[in-house]
């Protein structure tokens, strides 16, 4: 599980393939976070409430294994793709 990590200076992060969940508020308010890299073998199954809310994330990754996206997970993010 990826736990909350609120760092306004964070610009990019790589989520390990073994991670299965991104917890509530994990990257909430990381306004400079534009790129989230997921491996081709990603086992991510859940992105929970407000995980990327108010982040600078620009692209929403598409994952085969993803089962749950929490309420407001991408609220006010800068997603354009």
N, C-alpha and C positions, 0 to 999 in steps of 0.2 A: 504494500500500500504506500502511495506517495502521500506524505503528511503535509500540513500547511507550511508554506515557505514563502513568506511575504518579504520580498526584496525589490524595492522599486527600481533598482539598477539592473536587475536581471533582464537580459535581452533574448537569450536562447536557452533551451533546456532539452536534454535527451532523456526520454523515459525508457528505462531498461525493459527489454522484452519480457522479463519475468514478472514485472509489475502487473497486478490484476485490477487494481483500483486506484483512482485518484480521489483523495478524500475531500470532504466539504471544505471550502475556502482554501484549498491547497495553493492556488496562485492568485487569489483574490487581491485586486488592487495592484498587481504587478504591471503597471501601465506601460512599461518599456518592453515587456515580454511579447515579442512578435513571432517567434518561431518555436514550435514544439515538434521535436523530431521523435518519431516512433519507428522502431525497427520493423522489418518485413515479417518477423516472427513474433510480433507483439501479441501478448495474451490478455490485453486490457479488456476487462469485462464491464467495468463501471466507472463513470465520471459523475461524481456526486454534486449536491447542491452548491451553487456559487463557486465551483472549482476554478473557473477562469473568468469569473465576473469582474468587470472593470479592468480587464487585462488588455494589452495591446495586440493580442493574438489576432492574426489576419486570415488564417486558413484553418478550416475545420477538417481534421483528418478523418478519413473513412476507414473503419475497421470492421472486419468480418466477425470477430468474436464479441464485439460490444453488445451488451444486453440491456444496459441501463444508462440513461442520461438523466441526472437529477434536475429538479426544478431550478431554473435560472442558472444553470451550469455555465452558460456563456453570456449572461446578461451584460449588456453594454460593452461587450468585447468589440474589437474593430474588424470582425470577420467580413471579408468580401468574396470569399471563395468557398 
